[in-house]
Amino acid sequence: MSTSSENDGADMASRLEAAMATTARVLRTVGADHIEIVTLTRGRICLQPVDLNQGEQIARALGCDFPLDHRMFVPGHTLWTGLVEGLEIQVRSALRQVVAR
């Protein structure tokens, strides 16, 4: 007889396995050689490109089109977010230069 905690553990393992499979597909899409760091949780994949100047291009290829500019960090950077297969995707990029209109 399985207990509730065993079922919860199995569910968490299943969610992590699904996140790992999604991460593998994401890396095939953008080219794993372009990614320096991958951070993975059951609900989120964070990518840092080898070249932060390619971050926006990588993010857009994955459908991440919500930028958050971090200007107070040194160096500043932009974090692009979106959803892929139900997981939040975050891609770090060089700080974008927003043109004021």
Buried (B, 14 or more C-beta within 10 A) or exposed (E): EEEEEEEEEEEEEEBBEBBEEBBEEBBEEBEEEBBEEEEBEBEEBBBBBEEBEBBBBBBBBBEBEEBEBEEEEEEEBBBBBBEBEEBBBBBBBBBBEEEEE
